[in-house]
Amino acid sequence: MNRTEGPLSPCINVGIDKIYLSPVTESDKGAFLEHFNEPEISENLHVVPYPFTENDAAHWVTFYEENRVVPETKLAIRSGKGR
């Protein structure tokens, strides 16, 4: 793994083509809504409510922004397109 400039800098290249890790941002709310709003996710991740609402997504983003640490330990998985 190495730090690199990517779709959302700074990001970490994990050695898999076009996959990066980077800090959670406000733009991640849509992805939270899309991926966390599944019953299977809630069943396996007890901190994820179902249904997962826009308020839940906003809470997660705010939580990540308010609890940032160095080095960053709460990261989003992104494609080479920044999603």
VONU-639021 format. One line per field, with one value per residue: x negated, z, y of N, C-alpha, C, O, CB in turn; residue in one letter; residue number from 0. Coordinates in pm, whole numbers, plus 50000, padded with zeros to 5 digits. Glycine has a CB too. Layout:
# VONU-639021
neast: X,...
nup: Z,...
nnorth: Y,...
caeast: X,...
caup: Z,...
canorth: Y,...
ceast: X,...
cup: Z,...
cnorth: Y,...
oeast: X,...
oup: Z,...
onorth: Y,...
cbeast: X,...
cbup: Z,...
cbnorth: Y,...
residuo: a,...
num: NUM,...
END
This chain:
# VONU-639021
neast: 49916,49953,49940,50102,50183,50514,50856,50988,50799,50595,50523,50510,50344,50426,50301,50455,50575,50720,50856,50904,50842,50984,51052,51381,51634,51867,51983,52021,52266,52474,52376,52371,52648,52731,52591,52611,52878,52996,53145,52977,52732,52785,52848,52599,52420,52441,52455,52575,52876,53198,53481,53222,53184,53190,53128,52981,52758,52654,52590,52382,52182,52133,52044,51803,51659,51635,51483,51228,50899,50539,50307,50548,50818,51070,51199,51313,51392,51295,51354,51150,51275,51348,51566
nup: 50000,49925,49964,49751,49487,49404,49297,49515,49711,50009,49911,49951,49776,49735,49605,49425,49107,49032,49275,49571,49900,50100,50305,50456,50313,50268,50022,50024,50123,49949,49863,50107,50154,49935,49966,50237,50284,50290,50398,50465,50523,50757,50924,50953,51030,51314,51388,51188,51100,50984,50807,50635,50651,50501,50709,50873,50709,50696,50966,50992,50822,50953,51200,51120,51025,51259,51421,51327,51306,51324,51227,50963,51019,50955,50667,50327,50062,49732,49378,49084,48978,49183,49335
nnorth: 49882,50221,50576,50801,51032,51067,51017,51135,51313,51305,50968,50612,50372,50044,49842,49708,49731,50036,50069,50245,50376,50623,50916,50943,51144,51418,51366,51095,51022,50936,50686,50551,50541,50386,50139,50062,50036,49780,49481,49263,49380,49524,49309,49189,49385,49528,49795,49930,50059,49937,50035,50218,50552,50889,51064,50892,50848,51110,51140,50947,51056,51301,51199,51069,51293,51447,51286,51242,51112,51105,50872,50846,50630,50551,50473,50510,50286,50318,50343,50387,50603,50762,50691
caeast: 50000,49882,50022,50092,50285,50620,50979,51007,50668,50501,50583,50416,50356,50414,50234,50552,50597,50833,50922,50836,50903,50968,51143,51523,51670,52009,52029,52044,52402,52547,52326,52423,52789,52742,52535,52651,53022,53024,53166,52863,52628,52828,52839,52459,52351,52542,52463,52644,53020,53276,53421,53117,53246,53102,53080,52876,52639,52599,52528,52255,52083,52098,51964,51668,51593,51606,51397,51108,50774,50422,50345,50690,50849,51204,51179,51408,51334,51336,51304,51066,51359,51377,51693
caup: 50000,49928,49948,49615,49448,49338,49276,49635,49774,49982,49911,49965,49673,49806,49520,49333,49003,49038,49405,49663,50029,50134,50412,50429,50288,50249,49897,50048,50174,49851,49867,50231,50133,49838,50009,50372,50292,50256,50522,50495,50584,50894,50999,50976,51094,51411,51405,51071,51113,50863,50686,50649,50596,50474,50838,50916,50627,50743,51096,50970,50768,51062,51295,51066,51020,51394,51492,51248,51379,51239,51088,50936,51035,50902,50526,50226,49947,49612,49248,49022,48943,49304,49393
canorth: 50000,50348,50696,50852,51128,50993,51092,51216,51310,51196,50836,50502,50269,49917,49744,49650,49830,50127,50068,50335,50407,50765,50956,50960,51283,51449,51305,50953,50996,50857,50549,50492,50511,50278,50011,50024,50019,49640,49406,49177,49462,49550,49184,49152,49498,49568,49940,49984,50036,49913,50094,50318,50674,51004,51112,50800,50877,51239,51114,50877,51150,51392,51123,51053,51423,51494,51191,51213,51096,51088,50852,50818,50488,50527,50502,50463,50215,50392,50301,50487,50717,50839,50649
ceast: 49912,49979,49997,50195,50390,50742,51012,50876,50679,50575,50473,50444,50330,50353,50329,50588,50728,50915,50838,50912,50881,51070,51288,51551,51820,52064,52056,52186,52482,52506,52372,52568,52807,52702,52581,52800,53064,53041,53046,52750,52662,52817,52695,52375,52450,52551,52536,52793,53083,53419,53320,53164,53143,53048,52969,52747,52574,52530,52392,52148,52039,52010,51820,51592,51552,51507,51275,50986,50660,50339,50492,50715,50989,51202,51292,51332,51388,51280,51214,51140,51398,51505,51672
cup: 50000,49909,49810,49594,49371,49324,49394,49712,49918,49982,49922,49855,49743,49721,49426,49234,49023,49167,49502,49795,50054,50240,50363,50413,50273,50123,49911,50094,50078,49850,49995,50212,50040,49897,50148,50384,50241,50387,50562,50563,50731,50980,51037,51040,51191,51435,51288,51084,50978,50890,50721,50578,50563,50603,50893,50840,50672,50878,51080,50920,50877,51165,51246,51064,51158,51469,51411,51339,51278,51300,51077,50945,50984,50756,50440,50117,49822,49487,49194,48981,49064,49371,49484
cnorth: 50123,50462,50753,50960,51049,51080,51182,51209,51355,51064,50732,50401,50136,49806,49670,49760,49905,50119,50152,50340,50555,50802,50968,51109,51297,51380,51155,50921,50909,50711,50479,50450,50390,50143,49967,49998,49881,49564,49321,49254,49486,49425,49150,49262,49562,49717,50008,49954,50001,49955,50201,50444,50782,51062,51024,50829,51008,51221,51046,50972,51246,51323,51109,51185,51471,51406,51151,51204,51084,50977,50815,50668,50452,50571,50446,50390,50282,50325,50410,50611,50800,50802,50531
oeast: 49809,50085,49884,50285,50356,50735,51060,50847,50765,50679,50355,50556,50225,50354,50287,50626,50835,51031,50717,51032,50772,51164,51315,51500,51892,52181,52109,52222,52552,52590,52407,52608,52889,52773,52590,52845,53155,52960,53015,52681,52577,52780,52671,52270,52533,52647,52557,52833,53028,53475,53331,53183,53024,52933,52873,52639,52451,52424,52296,52035,51919,51912,51726,51474,51445,51452,51224,50973,50684,50304,50552,50642,51021,51204,51357,51219,51509,51175,51204,51079,51472,51552,51768
oup: 50067,49848,49761,49676,49281,49336,49375,49773,49949,50046,49905,49842,49803,49760,49356,49274,49030,49168,49513,49800,50031,50264,50247,50489,50264,50120,49819,50104,50122,49839,49992,50249,50067,49879,50175,50485,50159,50478,50681,50649,50818,51098,51141,51098,51150,51498,51290,51081,50872,50991,50824,50456,50593,50607,50952,50899,50684,50902,51147,50970,50892,51212,51322,51097,51174,51571,51425,51435,51160,51417,51169,50885,50973,50725,50476,50083,49807,49489,49255,48953,49052,49458,49543
onorth: 50128,50448,50754,50978,50972,51202,51294,51106,51437,51051,50764,50351,50117,49689,49579,49870,49845,50158,50133,50312,50607,50726,50997,51191,51197,51341,51093,50804,50817,50622,50361,50339,50303,50044,49848,49944,49868,49579,49309,49201,49469,49434,49089,49234,49643,49763,50129,49838,50031,49912,50268,50442,50768,51105,51073,50833,51014,51280,51085,50971,51271,51381,51133,51189,51530,51448,51040,51279,51057,50987,50759,50589,50334,50690,50348,50428,50300,50261,50517,50714,50897,50875,50481
cbeast: 50095,49772,49993,50109,50226,50654,51093,51128,50568,50387,50669,50426,50256,50549,50163,50680,50596,50922,50941,50822,50842,50984,51098,51609,51598,52030,51926,51946,52475,52529,52171,52410,52862,52657,52386,52610,53092,52909,53288,52811,52613,52971,52899,52397,52298,52515,52322,52587,53089,53269,53529,52979,53347,53177,53195,52919,52677,52712,52621,52274,52141,52226,52025,51674,51684,51734,51475,51087,50778,50338,50257,50732,50837,51315,51045,51491,51369,51289,51421,50998,51484,51381,51794
cbup: 50121,49821,50058,49512,49362,49415,49251,49722,49699,50086,49784,50107,49553,49856,49605,49408,48867,48923,49459,49602,50145,50008,50471,50543,50164,50239,49787,50149,50197,49714,49857,50349,50074,49716,50007,50469,50212,50168,50509,50368,50510,50895,50918,50847,50987,51539,51419,50938,51173,50818,50596,50592,50695,50395,50939,50895,50476,50755,51184,50872,50647,51129,51320,50925,50954,51473,51530,51140,51474,51225,51023,50797,51180,50984,50480,50167,49950,49619,49150,48904,48871,49273,49284
cbnorth: 50000,50351,50801,50739,51247,50865,50997,51166,51399,51194,50813,50436,50293,49873,49645,49595,49765,50102,49922,50476,50320,50855,51089,50899,51337,51601,51327,50902,51128,50915,50547,50592,50632,50307,50019,50132,50129,49577,49318,49112,49598,49601,49071,49112,49603,49500,49999,49925,50160,49764,50152,50268,50729,51112,51119,50654,50885,51345,51026,50762,51229,51446,50985,50995,51527,51504,51068,51321,50971,51222,50744,50871,50448,50605,50447,50581,50060,50538,50270,50431,50671,50983,50614
residuo: m,n,r,t,e,g,p,l,s,p,c,i,n,v,g,i,d,k,i,y,l,s,p,v,t,e,s,d,k,g,a,f,l,e,h,f,n,e,p,e,i,s,e,n,l,h,v,v,p,y,p,f,t,e,n,d,a,a,h,w,v,t,f,y,e,e,n,r,v,v,p,e,t,k,l,a,i,r,s,g,k,g,r
num: 0,1,2,3,4,5,6,7,8,9,10,11,12,13,14,15,16,17,18,19,20,21,22,23,24,25,26,27,28,29,30,31,32,33,34,35,36,37,38,39,40,41,42,43,44,45,46,47,48,49,50,51,52,53,54,55,56,57,58,59,60,61,62,63,64,65,66,67,68,69,70,71,72,73,74,75,76,77,78,79,80,81,82
END
